Amino acid sequence: MKLAIALGQRQLGLTWPNPAVGAVLVQHRDDGPVIVAVGATQAGGRPHAERVALAVAGEQARGGTLYVSLEPCSHHGKSPPCADAIIEAGVARVVSAIEDPDERVAGRGHDLLRQAGIAVDVGCMAREALRAHRGHITRVTRGRPAVTVKLARTTEGFAGVSQGPRLMITGEAANGRVHLMRLHADGILVGIETILRDDPLLTVRLPGLAARSPVRIVFDSTLRLPQDARVVAGAREHPTWVLTAPDAPFHAERALVDAGVDVFRLPGNGAGQISLPHALAFLGERGLTRLFCEGGPTLADALARHDLVDELVLVTGGSGRGRGDIPALGPALQDRMDELALVGEEQLGSDLFMFWEKP
Ligand SMILES: NC(=O)c1ccc[n+]([C@@H]2O[C@H](COP(=O)([O-])OP(=O)(O)OC[C@H]3O[C@@H](n4cnc5c(N)ncnc54)[C@H](OP(=O)(O)O)[C@@H]3O)[C@@H](O)[C@H]2O)c1
């Protein structure tokens, strides 16, 4: 099951709107168990992990045990249900980590297998599977993607500087680690001030992985996004969505659309800005399961105020140059810290990553 979960996790960021599932097919032979096939959900969500593993196993699936990180599907979507394929392949036992809360499945996949005489065990490494499938589960149960906020801060706790050159907080190894986190997201989110101040590219720039850049999403209530911003210049190669408020100027929208940017007008929050709960529900409807918010502190704090932060990655840069004056943690995020559990730490050079999440 550990392998099944890991296989699925490798596909995170590629499979939305579907979950990234892993499957491992094992035959119990006289000299012990043997893995005969593995599979993971493919890009775009099809084929599903079970079908990939069954296709590799062929006749060797008969009488075997299939480990899956999420309940096999039971509904007729673009392809017939995986539960049917498992039954047809003659699998004897299915070990499933968790039930799929998607209302089209919700236990029916396991039921179909049991009705066909297959032994089904549910709950193996459930905790790990719940974490791995947090994006899918949040989307089907709350109608929005799961949100990871990442903030880098100086040892004094600052995320940026209001005047003068950009504050460089972390070193090369830490920046590479952040790119690795980006590729496991479906969308990268920033507020417009981060674009205006830093002009980031928001792509994955790791060797061989550039094609895995997520959708870039900018929250920009009045369409201040300049034509010469790097995210606009590259909008035809990397999908770039700008979310804006109802009254944003139409000429600015036209110019951005002409440059290849997708502009979406969403309900306002009564203060002239985009309503964050509506925005996240919209992104969930578009199929995104995991958002990686890279700032800045204002947007991160606004998300915390609406209880929309599921995971927090705080990077304390020991290699930073310059002094900041914009605090990384706003008041709402500070208040929410009590609700988050520290689940891991990683030291990369002189930079410390701390991973927090909702239990
Ligand atoms: N250390 C880090 O991890 C990190 C990361 C990113 C940025 N930074 C630094 O942070 C600074 C920029 O900070 P920032 O916090 O002002 O930028 P930000 O969070 O990227 O942008 C804030 C803007 O987002 C827009 N927005 C749209 N809807 C919103 C809503 N519902 N709630 C809140 N904001 C909404 C608002 O502008 P409109 O009202 O015009 O839409 C708001 O002013 C820069 O110095 C940058 O270098 C640091």
PDBQT file of the ligand as one rigid body, heavy atoms in Angstrom, charges set to zero:
ROOT
HETATM    1  N1  LIG A 401       8.261  35.684   1.130  1.00  0.00    +0.000 N 
HETATM    2  C1  LIG A 401       7.284  35.199   0.417  1.00  0.00    +0.000 C 
HETATM    3  O1  LIG A 401       6.966  34.023   0.505  1.00  0.00    +0.000 OA
HETATM    4  C2  LIG A 401       6.566  36.118  -0.529  1.00  0.00    +0.000 A 
HETATM    5  C3  LIG A 401       5.696  35.591  -1.476  1.00  0.00    +0.000 A 
HETATM    6  C4  LIG A 401       5.032  36.454  -2.320  1.00  0.00    +0.000 A 
HETATM    7  C5  LIG A 401       5.258  37.827  -2.212  1.00  0.00    +0.000 A 
HETATM    8  N2  LIG A 401       6.133  38.288  -1.285  1.00  0.00    +0.000 N 
HETATM    9  C6  LIG A 401       6.356  39.721  -1.125  1.00  0.00    +0.000 C 
HETATM   10  O2  LIG A 401       5.157  40.279  -0.642  1.00  0.00    +0.000 OA
HETATM   11  C7  LIG A 401       4.984  41.594  -1.163  1.00  0.00    +0.000 C 
HETATM   12  C8  LIG A 401       3.628  41.702  -1.810  1.00  0.00    +0.000 C 
HETATM   13  O3  LIG A 401       2.771  41.483  -0.768  1.00  0.00    +0.000 OA
HETATM   14  P1  LIG A 401       1.220  41.486  -0.728  1.00  0.00    +0.000 P 
HETATM   15  O4  LIG A 401       0.914  40.637   0.446  1.00  0.00    +0.000 OA
HETATM   16  O5  LIG A 401       0.722  42.844  -0.794  1.00  0.00    +0.000 OA
HETATM   17  O6  LIG A 401       0.830  40.772  -2.118  1.00  0.00    +0.000 OA
HETATM   18  P2  LIG A 401      -0.266  39.722  -2.582  1.00  0.00    +0.000 P 
HETATM   19  O7  LIG A 401      -0.883  39.004  -1.455  1.00  0.00    +0.000 OA
HETATM   20  O8  LIG A 401       0.372  38.955  -3.674  1.00  0.00    +0.000 OA
HETATM   21  O9  LIG A 401      -1.374  40.642  -3.286  1.00  0.00    +0.000 OA
HETATM   22  C9  LIG A 401      -2.362  41.246  -2.538  1.00  0.00    +0.000 C 
HETATM   23  C10 LIG A 401      -3.437  41.741  -3.466  1.00  0.00    +0.000 C 
HETATM   24  O10 LIG A 401      -4.262  40.662  -3.922  1.00  0.00    +0.000 OA
HETATM   25  C11 LIG A 401      -5.474  41.232  -4.363  1.00  0.00    +0.000 C 
HETATM   26  N3  LIG A 401      -6.660  40.524  -3.926  1.00  0.00    +0.000 N 
HETATM   27  C12 LIG A 401      -7.707  40.199  -4.706  1.00  0.00    +0.000 A 
HETATM   28  N4  LIG A 401      -8.693  39.671  -3.993  1.00  0.00    +0.000 NA
HETATM   29  C13 LIG A 401      -8.284  39.657  -2.708  1.00  0.00    +0.000 A 
HETATM   30  C14 LIG A 401      -8.931  39.271  -1.528  1.00  0.00    +0.000 A 
HETATM   31  N5  LIG A 401     -10.152  38.756  -1.501  1.00  0.00    +0.000 N 
HETATM   32  N6  LIG A 401      -8.242  39.409  -0.387  1.00  0.00    +0.000 NA
HETATM   33  C15 LIG A 401      -6.984  39.901  -0.384  1.00  0.00    +0.000 A 
HETATM   34  N7  LIG A 401      -6.341  40.305  -1.486  1.00  0.00    +0.000 NA
HETATM   35  C16 LIG A 401      -6.999  40.197  -2.666  1.00  0.00    +0.000 A 
HETATM   36  C17 LIG A 401      -5.538  42.645  -3.769  1.00  0.00    +0.000 C 
HETATM   37  O11 LIG A 401      -5.331  43.597  -4.791  1.00  0.00    +0.000 OA
HETATM   38  P3  LIG A 401      -6.596  44.119  -5.635  1.00  0.00    +0.000 P 
HETATM   39  O12 LIG A 401      -7.586  44.591  -4.615  1.00  0.00    +0.000 OA
HETATM   40  O13 LIG A 401      -6.093  45.151  -6.526  1.00  0.00    +0.000 OA
HETATM   41  O14 LIG A 401      -7.101  42.902  -6.349  1.00  0.00    +0.000 OA
HETATM   42  C18 LIG A 401      -4.384  42.672  -2.797  1.00  0.00    +0.000 C 
HETATM   43  O15 LIG A 401      -3.839  43.950  -2.625  1.00  0.00    +0.000 OA
HETATM   44  C19 LIG A 401       6.124  41.836  -2.107  1.00  0.00    +0.000 C 
HETATM   45  O16 LIG A 401       7.106  42.546  -1.441  1.00  0.00    +0.000 OA
HETATM   46  C20 LIG A 401       6.626  40.440  -2.405  1.00  0.00    +0.000 C 
HETATM   47  O17 LIG A 401       8.005  40.449  -2.703  1.00  0.00    +0.000 OA
HETATM   48  C21 LIG A 401       6.769  37.459  -0.443  1.00  0.00    +0.000 A 
ENDROOT
TORSDOF 0
